[in-house]
Amino acid sequence: MFDLEAALKAWRNNLSAKGLANGSTLDELESHLRDEVEAQVLTGLSTEAAFRLAIARLGEAPVFNKSSRN
């Protein structure tokens, strides 16, 4: 069975590993992701399908060069 909380944690960890370590930015992105998942579930998608669609809609996380960030 799909575990949304575990998937969200893995998603956040992936973003952090790519250099997006700002907690408030991650929180905001997660909020948008959760809203999109909820909206898609209301249309009849499974939670897993809704999560995958929401991730696709948000797009891939860029890889940040940690040495060039302020």
C-alpha positions in Angstrom: 0.0 0.0 0.0 1.2 3.5 -0.9 2.5 5.6 2.1 2.0 9.2 1.2 3.9 10.5 4.2 6.9 8.2 3.4 6.8 9.4 -0.2 6.7 13.1 0.9 9.7 12.5 3.2 11.6 10.8 0.3 10.7 13.7 -2.0 11.9 16.3 0.5 15.1 14.3 1.1 15.7 14.2 -2.7 15.3 18.0 -3.0 17.6 18.5 0.0 20.2 16.2 -1.6 20.0 18.4 -4.8 20.9 21.5 -2.8 17.5 22.9 -1.8 18.0 22.9 1.9 15.9 26.0 2.9 13.3 24.6 5.2 10.7 27.3 4.6 11.0 26.8 0.8 10.6 23.0 1.2 7.6 23.6 3.5 5.9 25.8 0.9 6.6 23.3 -1.9 5.3 20.5 0.2 2.1 22.4 0.9 1.5 22.9 -2.8 2.3 19.3 -3.5 -0.2 18.2 -0.8 -2.9 20.5 -2.2 -2.4 19.1 -5.6 -2.5 15.5 -4.3 -5.7 16.2 -2.5 -7.3 17.8 -5.5 -6.4 14.9 -7.7 -7.7 12.4 -5.2 -11.0 14.2 -5.3 -11.2 13.6 -9.0 -10.9 9.9 -8.4 -7.2 9.1 -8.7 -5.5 6.9 -6.2 -3.2 8.6 -3.7 -0.2 7.1 -5.4 -1.3 8.2 -8.9 -2.2 11.7 -7.5 1.2 12.0 -5.9 3.0 11.0 -9.2 0.9 13.5 -11.2 1.5 16.2 -8.7 5.3 15.6 -8.8 5.2 15.7 -12.6 3.3 19.0 -12.5 5.8 20.6 -10.1 8.6 19.6 -12.4 12.1 18.2 -11.7 14.2 19.7 -9.0 17.2 21.5 -10.3 20.6 20.6 -9.0 21.9 23.6 -7.1 25.6 24.5 -7.0 26.1 24.9 -3.3 29.2 27.1 -3.8 27.3 29.6 -6.0 24.3 30.2 -3.7 24.2 33.2 -1.3 
